[in-house]
């Protein structure tokens, strides 16, 4: 199965809908924000939210974490 990626404005229900899709289709749901936070902690040994990571390190660094 191909990946399903949900995009949209902040707080529009992406996570809620994504979890419902995953449950209905029997696939794994991945919250990208949490994966970015984990990757950042592994790289920098610094626990920050995804918003704090973006603010502190900038867009280029953030995009690098998104690709991991």
Secondary structure as GFF3:
##gff-version 3
##sequence-region A 1 68
A	DSSP	alpha_helix	14	25	.	.	.	ID=ss1
A	DSSP	alpha_helix	32	44	.	.	.	ID=ss2
A	DSSP	alpha_helix	50	67	.	.	.	ID=ss3
###
